[in-house]
Each structure stands twice: as structure tokens, then as C-alpha cells.
Amino acid sequence: MNNHIQILLVDDDSSLLELLSMNLMMEEKYDVTTFLSGKDFLEFVKTNDADIVVLDYNLQDVSGIQLLDEIKKTKPQIPIIFLSGQNDVNVVVDAYNKGAKNYIVKSQNAIVELVNAIKNVAETVVLKKQVEYWQEQIINRSNYEHIIGESPAIMKVLKLIQKVEKTNILTLITGDSGTGKELVAKAIHFNSDRRKKPFVAVNIAALPDDLVESELFGYEKGAFTGADSRRTGKFEEANDGTIFLDEIGELDLNMQTKLLRVLQDNIITRLGSNKEIQLNTRIVAATNKNLAQSVKEGTFREDLYYRLQVFLIQLPPLRERGNDVIILCKYFVNEFCKSNKMQNKIFTAEAYRKILAHSWPGNIRELKSFVERSILVSDGQNIDVDDLIFSP
């Protein structure tokens, strides 16, 4: 978490600005930027963050009160401290009424007063940053109940899902086969504003090359032999919802070119038609391939590769998830026994030691099959070492 405090000083007295910034920058956590002009300050603050602003009440080009009003319109959370040569009660009251945090009259003690005032405000700013930081770290596990595990690796994945789920950003999920890429795609969709709209999953690897285009984009009647009626494609089915393109690395180069336009414009054209169809479909893609290597080998378009890299979620292999293996085992045991109306079973401690020592090249998919096989092989309530049959 960044605890640095961004302070902006605005005063048309260059000597005073230099003196103020020198005093403030003695604190390592203060980052100070100075402005001699109110207009220059306004241009800067439009596109840059600030934690505290110190304003001269009587600037030559824009009054301090005008600047305060402008800041409060767009960034009302920024605390404002006035530094002024005026000691008029009405002016001071007006400044406080408009939202100033402090009003310091220029005097021999002004710098000391200002440093102390900034210190007090900075403590509040840091506390607020800490609260916001920890709020971001809180993950409501009930939103991700199908993603099992508590390891740092899987918690990192959940944080990334939490960041992207409320946006429409194209998301690429990478990871070895069996790591749960579709579960992540579903978590993104069902925690988004599109949750009540369709979630359409397409496994590219399961489609013959000559059927991919018609499957994704649909076709008109008569578009090809056997097209006896119009058919809606997967992109249209997912309109206003999410389409999940699994194993996108398996697309041939011709379809990669056509997909690139869809990713850029969200426009499709059915086979046998010249009519463009504008869609509002969120796209989540996944692959177990190293796409960068595929680009080098000439089997994957470089422009499509970079278009897919907008937001990346990398899933860890099961062997890097530590005790998540045990958590998953217990989950799969409970699920299998419940669905098959069997008495619940338990792995012994020795069995768990063997399970943790296994590398799980097939990841979660392999573990699930292993658990179900072990349940059926075991005779008693306990599943012991002799009941474990690992995949070759």
C-alpha cells in the first residue's frame, strides 16, 4: 500500500513556495508539487491525483475561493487548506463554509502552523487509504463458492476476478488443462451486471475447423448445402451476456482474422449475409497454450495476441496450491457421497501425505476423478493408502 501523501502548493510568491516545499519535503512521505498560477494548477489537478491542496487565498489570476469551488465540483474528497494574507473574520468563515479544512494567516509562524495542519490532515488521509486498501482485500467467498481453496495463489486469482467482474473488459484466462478456467469465467459473469443474461461457453478445440465460423456467427438459410433455415450463432445467443471462448489458441489463422474484428467492434456477420449485427456481448477467452510461443511459430496472429492481453488471469497448477489439495479432496468426497446417497468417507492422514506428494499433472480434473475412484475402491468409512490409485 502506498502511504505517500501528494501535496499541491499554489501561491504566486515563488520564494514562499520554495520555503514551504523545502520544509514539507523534509518528511519522506510527502511528495510536493508547486504552482505559481491557479490556471496551471487547475489543468494539473484535472488529470492527476492529490491528497492535500494548499491554496493562496489571493492569487493574481484566479481567487482561491474560485479554485476551491472548481475542485469541489470534480474532486470533493480532496482536503483544502488556505494560506492567506487576509485576517478578515468574514473571509475565514466563508472559506470554512465552502469546505476548507483549515485557514492559516500568513505570519512569522505560518510555516510551522501549515506543517502542523498538513500533518493532522495527512494522518486522516493515510487512515482513509488504509481502510480503502483493506476493503479491497476483503473477498466475499459466498460470491465464489465454486472456486475452492484458500492458498495465496488462489486468493490472488479471486482478487483479480473481483477487480474485473464489474467491467466489460476483454479477459483472457490462462492455465494448464484442468485448472478451472471455465469456473473463473462463470465467476466473472455471475458476479457482473450481466448475471441475469446468458452465459454461453464454446470449446473451440471440440469444433471442426469448417464449422467454427457458422457455430460462432450463425448462418442464413441457403448459406451452404444443408442450411435449410437461419441459425443464430453463439455470439448472438450471448448478446447482453457473456461468451466464453475456451481453447482460443486452437483457432486457425483465417478464423483468428475474423475474430479480431469481433473483439474490436463487437460486430458479426452471419454466413450468407452482408448485414452487420451490432452486439453487446462480453468476451472472456481461455487457453492452455503459450500464445507468445504460438506467435513466434506463426500459428497465432500477433495483433490478436495483443488484443487478448487486455486483462490477464493466470491460474496456478494444483501442485502450487499447497493444502488446497486437501480442501478440494474433502469437497469432492462430500459432493460424490451426497449425490450417490452414500455414507460420507474420510481420507486418513497417511493417505493425505501421499496425495500431497503427488504432482497432479491433470490438476483439479485429475484430482476429482482420483477422489471418486478412491471412494469406490475403499470398503470402510476411511480411505487409506491401499485404496489410492493414481493415474499413470
N, C-alpha and C positions, 0 to 999 in steps of 0.2 A: 504494500500500500504506500502511495506517495504522500508524505506528510509535509512536503514543501508548500509554502504559502506564497502565492503570486500576488505581489503588491504593485499597484499602479499609482504613481505620484503625478499630479497635474498642477503645475504652478508656472507662472510666466517669469519668475525670478530664478535665473539659471544658477546663481550662487547658492540660493536656498535649496534648490533641488539637489545640487551636488552634495551639500552638507547633510541633508536628510537621507539621501541614498547611502552615503558613507556610514552613517550611524546605524541604519537598518541592516545593511549588509554585513555588519559585524556578527549578526545571527546567521548561522549557516543555513537554517531552514527557510530564510527569506530570499525570494527572488524578486528583484526590484526593477521596474521599467519606468522611465520618466518621460514626461511630455511637457513642452513649453506652450503648446496650443491645445485648446479644448477640441477643436475640429479634428486635429490629428489623433487625439485620444479617442474620440467617438468612432473614427474609422477603424482604429485598432480593436476596440472592445466589441465591435460588431462580429468579428470572426475569431477572437481569442478569448480564452478563459481568464478570469481574475477571481481572487479570493477576497481581496480588500482594495478599496479605492480611496485615495486621499485627494480631495479637491480643494483648490483655492476658491474662495467664495467670489472673488472679484478678478476674473480673468479678462484679458483685453478683448478677446474675440467672442467668447460665449460666457455667460454668467454661470457660476457654479450651480445655482438652483436649476437653470435650464438643463445642464448636464445631468443633474440628479433625476430630473423628470424623464429625460431620454433613457437613462439606464433602467429606471424602474419599469418602463414600458416593455422592455425586452428581457432584462435580467434582474428581476426584482429581488433575487436571493443575495445579490452582492451587497455586503455592508459598506456604507459610505461614511467617511469621516471628513468633516470640513475643517480646513485650516484658513483662518480669516483674520484680516486686519480690523474688521468691524466688531465692536463690542456692544452692539445695539441689542437690547433685550428682544425687541420685535423680530429682528433678523434671526436671532438664535432660536426663538420659539417657532418661527416659520420653517427653519431648517429641520428641527425635530419633528414638526407636524408632517413634513413631506417624507419622513422616513430615514433621516440621518441617524447614525449610531452615536456620533459624538460631534461636538463643536469645540474646536480649540482656537483660542485667540492668539495671534502672533505676538510673542513677547520673549523675554530672555529665557523663560522656562519652557517655551513652546516645543522645542525638540524633545526634551525629556517627557513632557506631557504626551506628545504624539507617540513616542516609542512605547510608553506605558499603555496608551489607549490601543495601539495596534497589538500589543502583547495580549491584552484582555480579549480583544475580538478574535485574535488568532487561536486562542485556546478553544473558543466556541467553534471556530471553523474546523479545527483538527478533530474535535469530538464529533462533529457532524459527518466529516469524511469517514471516521472510524465506524460510525453507525451505518452509513451507506455501504461501506465495504463489507461489513459482516452481514448485512441484509442480503447482499448479492451472493454471499457464500451459502446462505440457507437454502436448502433444497427440500421441497415438499415431496417426500418419497411416494406419497399416495398418487402423485401425478405420473410416476414412472414405475408402477408396481410390477410391470412385466420385465423390467431390466433389473435382474437380480445381482446383488453384490454390494460390498462396502469398501472395496480396495481403493487406494488413492487413484489407480488407473481408471477405474470405472466412475469414480466421483468426478474426475476431470471430464469425462465424456458427458455426464449429466449436466455439468455446468455449461458446457458448450451447447447442449440441447436447449437449456434454459435461456441462453443468450439469443439463439437463432429462431426459436419457435414462434415468437410474436412478430417476426418479419416475414417478407416474401422472398428473401434472398435465396438464390440457387445454392443448394447444399450438396456437397459430394462426401459420401461416406466410404472410407477405405478400410480394409482389414482382411485378414485371411478368411477363407471359406469356413462358415460355421461360427463366426464370432458374434452374430446377431445384428447384421446390418439392417434387415427389414424391421426388427423391433425398434431400432433407433428412428427409422423413417416414420414408423407409426407413432412413436412418442412425439416427434416433431409435429405431425399432422393433428393428432388428437388433443394436443395442448395449445393449438393455434386457434385463430378466429375462424378457421375453415373446418373445425371439428365436426360440424353437422353436415358438411358436404362430402362428396365421395373421396375415398382413398383407393386409388387404382394401382395395383402392382403389376409390373410387366417384367418377366425374366427374359432378357434379350437372348441369353445363351440357349434357351429352350425353343426359340423360334428359328425355322429355316430361313436362310438369307433372303429368299424370294418372297417371303411372307411378312417380313418385318415392316415394310412401308405400309401395306394395307392394314396390318394389325394396329399400327400406331396412329395412322392418319385416316383410316377408313377408305371407302370407295363408293363410287356411284354405280348405279345399275348399268351393265354393259361395259364396264371399265376393262374387263378381261373375260376370257372364257370361263363360264361358271358364275359370273357376277350377276345373278338373277334379280337382285334388289339392292337398294342402297344399304350400306352398313356403316354405322358410326364407329370411329376408331377410339383407341384408348385415351388419346388426348382429349377428345370431345367428352368422353364418359367422365373424365376427371375435371371437367370445367367447373370453376369456382372452388374446386377442391385441390387435391394433391395427386400427382402421378409419380410413382416410384419406379425409376428405370434401373433395375438390378442388372449387374454384369454389363455395364455400358461399354466396357473395354472390348466386348465381343462384336460390336457393330463393324460392318465392313466400311471401307472408305467412302463409298457412294452414299450410304445412309448417314455417315458422320457429317457429310456436307449438308444434307437436308436437315439433319437435327440441329446443326449450328444456327440455322436461320430461326428455327422454332425457339431455341434458347434465347436468342437475341430479341425477337419481336413478339413471341407468343402467337404466331400466325401459322396456320396449317392450311394445306390444300388437299382435299380428298383425291385419290386416284380417279382419273377420268373426268376431272373437273378443273376449271380455271378459276373458280371462285375462291377467294381467300377468306378464311374464317378466323376472326379475331377471338382469342380465348383469354380467360383469366385463370390460368392453371399454375399452381406452384409446382416446381420441378425439384425432386430430390433424386439424385443418382447415386449408384454404388458400384464398387468394383473390388475384386481381389487381386487385380493386376497392378503392376508397377507401370502406370501410364507414361511416366517420364521415359522409361526404357522403351516402351512401345513407340513413342515419338521418335526416338533415336533410330529404331529399327524400321521406321517408315510405315508402321501399321496403324498409327493413330495420328490424326491431324493435330499439328501444334496449336493452331488457333482454337480448336475445340478444347484441347487440353487446358489452355489458359482460361478459357471461358468457364470451365468447370471448377476452377480453383477459387471461386468467389469466397466460399466458406467451407473449410475442410474439417471433418470429424474423423479422426483415425481411431479405430477400435483396437484395443490391445489383444494379443493372443491369450488364450486361457492360462498358459504357462507363466504369464507375467502378472497374474491377478491374485497370487498368494492364496489366502484362506477363502477366497470367493469360491474355490472349487468345492470346499466343504458345504458352504451355504447353498450352492447350486445342487449338490448331491441331496441334501435334505429336502430341498424344494421339489426335485424330481421324484424322490421317493414318495413324498406326501401326495403329489399330483397323481402318480401312477396307481398307488394303493387306493386312493379315493375314487378315481374313475373306474377302477376294476373291482370295487367293493371288497377290497382285501384288508386284513389287519395290517396296520402300519408297521413297517420294519425299520431297523436301525443298523447302520454300519458300525462295526467295532472299531476301537481305537487303532488296532493293528491294521485293519483294512484301510482306514483313513491315511495311515502313514504310507501305505503302498500307493494309494490314489494320488497323494500329494507328490510322490516321487515320479509319477508318470508324466510324460511331456505333452500329452494331449494334442497331437498334430491335427486332429479333426475338430479341435476346440469344443464349443458347447454342444454342437450336434453329436459329436462322438461321445461326450460325457453322458448325454441324455440316453443314448442307446445302451451305453455301458451300464447305467443305473438300472434301466428296465430289465436288461438281461440278468444282472446280478440278483434282482428281486425274484425273478422266476427260478433261477438256479438254486437259491438258498431254500432250505427246508424249514428252519425255525424262524423266530422273530428277528434274530440277529443275522446280519450279513457279514460273514467272516472272510479272511484271506482266501480260503479254499473256494469261495463262491465267486471270486473275481476272475473274469475272463476278459483280458484286454484285447483290443483289436491288434492284429499282426502288423 
